[in-house]
Amino acid sequence: MNVPRMFPLAVWVCWLAWATPLQAAEPVATAPVTRTAVAARQVVEGVVEAVSAATVGAQVAGRIVAVDVESGDAVVRGQVLMRIDARAAEQAVAVATAQVARARAALTDARDQWQRSEALRAQDFISPARVDQARAAMQAAEEAYRAAQA
């Protein structure tokens, strides 16, 4: 029979383990089991999303001078949220008013020119082409006036 070389070593280790006395285990603290009330609590992870969201935008451009609500505040339709500096809007109104006045004056002038051209053409002092030019200038002035009023 062929005995492996490590066999005597294995026999010696087993004898050593059997012959060594066991040491006493360290004492462990114990407590009796009892039933107690525990608060129901669970820790979970998640994402909270709003049921509805609104996009807020200004109808006119300008610098914000006051914010009347905070993030998370409840608001109602039509409530003022922010105040915008009115100077830029007032300046734009003044420019538009001046453009309307300028267009009105140009229309009045073009209309007068056309009426004079008609009178001169009736006396055969100017060509029909000059009357057509005056009429076209008056029509262009009318369109410019309508555009300025818009």
Secondary structure, DSSP 8 states (H G I E B T S, - for coil): ----TTHHHHHHHHHHHHHS------------------------------S-------SS---EEEE-S-TT----TT---EEE-SHHHHHHHHHHHHHHHHHHHHHHHHHHHHHHHHHHHHTT-S-HHHHHHHHHHHHHHHHHHHHHH-
